[in-house]
Amino acid sequence: MLQHTFCHIQGIGEKTEQRLWQAGITKWNKWRDPAGVPLSKRSKMEIPEIFEHSINALKEKDPTFFSNRLGSGDSWRLFSDFRSTTAYLDIETTGLGEDAEITTIAMYDGTTVYTYINGRNLDDFLSDVQRYTVLVSYNGKSFDIPCIEKHFNIRLPQAQIDLRFVLAKLGIKGGLKGCEKQLGINRGALDGVDGSFAVLLWRLFERENDEKALTTLLAYNLEDTVNLERLLVEAWNRNILKTPFSTYLLPCPEPPRLEFHPDYDCVQRIKKQFFRNSL
């Protein structure tokens, strides 16, 4: 899709891009001065150089060139060209305050699932994440990525696809769980479990060394993570249908087999505790 993209050029928005496609200019190598499609002098001057950089970025497998020039709602365009080096990412923390600590991280690359636990193997994330050039999250630009960078005192250089912005541009809003429900994703035993619930699971694990609480937390963290692939594919397909390139439609991905599963009794125990404390 990137080779059909022109809205990473300053002065060219989606409406102008659509007009270029309608004029038969559907790819970088088909560029010509488009009669009837108004472009600024600056855009016309920049186009040859931008195309050269774009071709080199694709050749060198550098998605950041494009992510730095695309709006957050258009970052979905990176997906197909960089899917093989894309990782889906979600974290859980002890809260939302500035002093909150990361409790678990889940990462999924479309094939393999990774889990990282504070106090056990959290530092392994640093070496594993370096294998990927694109990170997909929901609200990761505002929360997950800054938390990770602060915790490890690093900067993650990967391009980002934050589905909060991609889905909102399609009119799908309401948080990750709300977006999932609008797209027909059912969480089963984890329905109703949210970030606040995840904090309680971690506290139970720390307080009583309850491995079932930790397993349930990891199951929740993984559910957040692997569902990102399905959400991104859905967003990709909805956006592709707005273009002349329907051959790029993707099948719904098969979910991976997950090692961790929620413990029903543990979930009910915390729900009862939370209900009592809220009275």
C-alpha positions as CSV (number, residue, x, y, z in Angstrom):
1,M,0.0,0.0,0.0
2,L,2.9,2.4,0.7
3,Q,3.8,2.5,-3.0
4,H,0.3,3.8,-3.7
5,T,0.5,6.4,-0.9
6,F,1.0,10.1,-1.7
7,C,-0.4,11.7,1.5
8,H,3.1,11.4,3.2
9,I,4.0,14.3,0.9
10,Q,3.5,17.7,2.5
11,G,0.5,19.5,0.9
12,I,-1.2,16.2,-0.3
13,G,-4.1,15.1,1.8
14,E,-6.5,12.2,1.4
15,K,-8.8,14.1,-1.0
16,T,-6.0,15.0,-3.3
17,E,-4.6,11.5,-3.1
18,Q,-8.0,10.2,-4.1
19,R,-8.0,12.6,-7.1
20,L,-4.6,11.4,-8.1
21,W,-5.8,7.8,-8.1
22,Q,-8.8,8.7,-10.1
23,A,-6.5,10.4,-12.6
24,G,-4.6,7.1,-13.0
25,I,-1.6,8.1,-10.9
26,T,-1.8,5.0,-8.6
27,K,1.8,4.4,-7.8
28,W,5.1,6.3,-7.3
29,N,6.5,5.0,-10.6
30,K,3.4,6.3,-12.5
31,W,3.9,9.8,-11.4
32,R,3.3,12.6,-13.9
33,D,2.2,16.2,-13.6
34,P,-1.5,15.6,-12.9
35,A,-3.7,17.9,-15.0
36,G,-6.8,18.9,-13.1
37,V,-5.4,18.0,-9.7
38,P,-4.1,21.2,-8.0
39,L,-0.8,20.9,-6.2
40,S,1.3,23.6,-4.6
41,K,4.6,24.6,-6.1
42,R,6.3,23.4,-3.0
43,S,4.7,19.9,-3.3
44,K,5.7,19.7,-6.9
45,M,9.3,20.6,-6.1
46,E,9.5,18.1,-3.2
47,I,7.9,15.1,-4.9
48,P,11.0,13.8,-6.8
49,E,13.1,13.9,-3.6
50,I,10.3,12.4,-1.5
51,F,9.9,9.5,-4.0
52,E,13.6,8.8,-3.9
53,H,13.6,8.7,-0.1
54,S,10.5,6.6,-0.1
55,I,12.0,4.0,-2.5
56,N,15.2,3.8,-0.4
57,A,13.2,3.5,2.9
58,L,11.3,0.6,1.5
59,K,14.4,-1.0,0.2
60,E,16.2,-0.5,3.5
61,K,13.1,-1.7,5.4
62,D,12.8,1.5,7.4
63,P,9.2,2.2,8.4
64,T,10.1,5.3,10.5
65,F,10.5,7.4,7.3
66,F,6.8,6.9,6.6
67,S,5.5,7.0,10.2
68,N,7.2,10.3,10.7
69,R,5.4,11.8,7.7
70,L,2.0,10.1,8.1
71,G,-0.7,11.2,10.6
72,S,-1.4,8.8,13.4
73,G,-4.7,7.8,11.8
74,D,-3.0,6.8,8.6
75,S,-0.2,4.7,10.2
76,W,-2.2,1.6,9.1
77,R,-0.5,2.0,5.7
78,L,2.7,0.6,7.1
79,F,1.2,-2.8,7.9
80,S,1.4,-4.9,4.8
81,D,5.0,-3.9,3.8
82,F,6.3,-4.4,7.4
83,R,4.1,-7.1,8.7
84,S,6.9,-9.6,9.0
85,T,8.7,-7.3,11.5
86,T,5.7,-6.0,13.4
87,A,5.0,-6.8,17.0
88,Y,1.8,-6.2,19.0
89,L,2.4,-4.8,22.5
90,D,0.5,-4.2,25.7
91,I,1.6,-3.6,29.3
92,E,-0.1,-3.8,32.7
93,T,0.9,-1.5,35.6
94,T,0.3,-0.9,39.3
95,G,-1.9,2.1,38.3
96,L,-2.0,5.2,36.2
97,G,0.0,7.6,38.4
98,E,3.5,8.8,37.7
99,D,4.9,6.4,40.3
100,A,3.2,3.3,38.7
101,E,5.4,0.4,37.8
102,I,5.1,-2.1,35.0
103,T,3.9,-5.5,36.2
104,T,3.7,-7.5,33.0
105,I,4.3,-7.0,29.3
106,A,2.9,-9.1,26.5
107,M,4.2,-9.1,23.0
108,Y,3.0,-11.0,19.9
109,D,4.4,-11.0,16.4
110,G,1.7,-12.9,14.6
111,T,3.4,-16.2,15.3
112,T,5.0,-16.3,18.7
113,V,3.7,-15.0,22.1
114,Y,6.0,-13.5,24.7
115,T,5.3,-12.6,28.3
116,Y,7.4,-10.7,30.7
117,I,6.9,-10.5,34.5
118,N,8.3,-7.9,36.9
119,G,10.7,-9.6,39.2
120,R,11.2,-12.5,36.9
121,N,12.1,-11.9,33.3
122,L,11.0,-8.3,32.6
123,D,14.5,-7.3,31.3
124,D,14.3,-9.9,28.6
125,F,11.9,-7.6,26.8
126,L,14.7,-5.2,25.9
127,S,16.6,-7.7,23.7
128,D,13.4,-9.3,22.2
129,V,11.8,-6.0,21.1
130,Q,14.8,-5.1,19.1
131,R,13.9,-7.7,16.5
132,Y,10.9,-5.6,15.3
133,T,10.6,-2.4,13.3
134,V,6.9,-1.6,14.0
135,L,5.1,-1.7,17.3
136,V,1.3,-1.9,17.4
137,S,-0.6,-0.9,20.5
138,Y,-3.9,0.7,21.6
139,N,-3.1,4.1,23.2
140,G,0.5,3.1,23.3
141,K,1.8,6.5,22.2
142,S,0.3,8.0,25.3
143,F,0.7,5.2,27.8
144,D,2.5,1.9,27.0
145,I,5.5,3.3,25.1
146,P,6.3,6.2,27.6
147,C,5.9,3.8,30.5
148,I,8.4,1.3,28.9
149,E,10.8,4.0,28.0
150,K,10.7,5.5,31.6
151,H,11.0,2.1,33.3
152,F,14.0,1.0,31.3
153,N,15.4,4.5,30.7
154,I,15.6,3.9,27.0
155,R,14.0,5.2,23.8
156,L,12.1,2.8,21.5
157,P,13.0,3.8,18.0
158,Q,10.4,1.6,16.2
159,A,7.6,3.1,14.1
160,Q,4.3,3.0,15.9
161,I,0.8,2.1,14.8
162,D,-1.5,3.2,17.6
163,L,-4.9,1.7,16.9
164,R,-6.6,4.3,19.1
165,F,-6.1,6.8,16.3
166,V,-6.6,4.4,13.4
167,L,-9.9,3.1,14.7
168,A,-11.2,6.5,15.8
169,K,-10.7,7.8,12.2
170,L,-13.0,5.0,11.1
171,G,-15.5,6.0,13.7
172,I,-14.8,3.2,16.1
173,K,-14.2,4.6,19.6
174,G,-14.7,3.7,23.3
175,G,-11.5,2.2,24.5
176,L,-9.9,-1.1,23.5
177,K,-12.7,-3.2,25.0
178,G,-15.4,-1.0,23.5
179,C,-13.8,-1.2,20.0
180,E,-13.5,-5.0,20.3
181,K,-17.3,-5.3,21.1
182,Q,-18.2,-3.1,18.2
183,L,-16.2,-5.4,15.9
184,G,-17.7,-8.6,17.4
185,I,-14.8,-9.8,19.6
186,N,-16.0,-11.7,22.7
187,R,-13.6,-12.1,25.6
188,G,-15.5,-15.0,27.2
189,A,-14.3,-15.5,30.8
190,L,-12.4,-12.2,30.7
191,D,-15.5,-10.1,29.8
192,G,-15.7,-7.2,32.2
193,V,-12.1,-7.4,33.3
194,D,-10.3,-4.2,32.7
195,G,-7.1,-2.3,33.7
196,S,-8.3,-1.6,37.3
197,F,-9.0,-5.3,37.7
198,A,-5.5,-6.1,36.4
199,V,-4.1,-4.0,39.2
200,L,-6.1,-6.0,41.8
201,L,-4.8,-9.3,40.3
202,W,-1.2,-8.1,40.7
203,R,-1.8,-7.0,44.2
204,L,-3.3,-10.4,45.0
205,F,-0.3,-12.1,43.5
206,E,2.1,-10.0,45.5
207,R,0.2,-10.2,48.7
208,E,-0.5,-14.0,48.7
209,N,1.9,-15.3,46.1
210,D,-1.2,-16.5,44.3
211,E,0.0,-18.0,41.0
212,K,-3.6,-18.3,39.8
213,A,-3.9,-14.5,40.1
214,L,-0.7,-14.1,38.1
215,T,-1.9,-16.5,35.4
216,T,-5.2,-14.7,35.1
217,L,-3.3,-11.4,34.8
218,L,-1.1,-12.8,32.0
219,A,-4.2,-14.2,30.3
220,Y,-5.8,-10.8,30.4
221,N,-2.6,-9.1,29.2
222,L,-2.2,-11.5,26.3
223,E,-5.9,-11.1,25.3
224,D,-5.3,-7.4,25.0
225,T,-2.2,-8.0,22.9
226,V,-3.2,-10.7,20.4
227,N,-6.6,-9.0,19.7
228,L,-4.6,-6.1,18.3
229,E,-3.8,-8.1,15.2
230,R,-7.4,-8.7,14.5
231,L,-8.3,-5.1,15.1
232,L,-5.5,-3.9,12.8
233,V,-6.5,-6.3,10.0
234,E,-10.1,-5.1,10.3
235,A,-9.0,-1.5,10.2
236,W,-6.7,-2.3,7.2
237,N,-9.6,-3.9,5.3
238,R,-12.0,-1.0,6.0
239,N,-9.5,1.5,4.8
240,I,-8.5,-0.5,1.7
241,L,-12.2,-0.6,0.7
242,K,-12.0,3.2,0.4
243,T,-9.2,2.8,-2.2
244,P,-9.0,1.3,-5.7
245,F,-6.8,-1.5,-4.3
246,S,-9.2,-4.2,-3.1
247,T,-6.7,-6.9,-4.0
248,Y,-4.9,-6.0,-0.8
249,L,-7.7,-7.2,1.4
250,L,-6.5,-9.5,4.2
251,P,-8.2,-12.6,5.8
252,C,-9.1,-12.5,9.4
253,P,-6.0,-13.9,11.3
254,E,-6.3,-17.1,13.3
255,P,-5.7,-16.4,17.0
256,P,-2.7,-18.2,18.5
257,R,-2.9,-20.9,21.2
258,L,-2.3,-19.2,24.5
259,E,-0.4,-20.7,27.4
260,F,-2.2,-18.8,30.1
261,H,-5.9,-19.0,30.8
262,P,-8.0,-17.1,33.4
263,D,-8.9,-18.8,36.6
264,Y,-12.7,-18.4,37.0
265,D,-12.7,-18.7,40.8
266,C,-10.0,-16.0,41.1
267,V,-11.9,-13.7,38.8
268,Q,-15.1,-14.2,40.9
269,R,-13.2,-13.7,44.1
270,I,-11.8,-10.3,43.0
271,K,-15.2,-9.2,41.6
272,K,-16.8,-9.9,45.0
273,Q,-14.1,-8.1,46.8
274,F,-14.3,-5.1,44.4
275,F,-18.1,-5.0,44.8
276,R,-17.8,-5.0,48.6
277,N,-15.2,-2.2,48.6
278,S,-17.4,-0.1,46.3
279,L,-20.4,-0.2,48.7
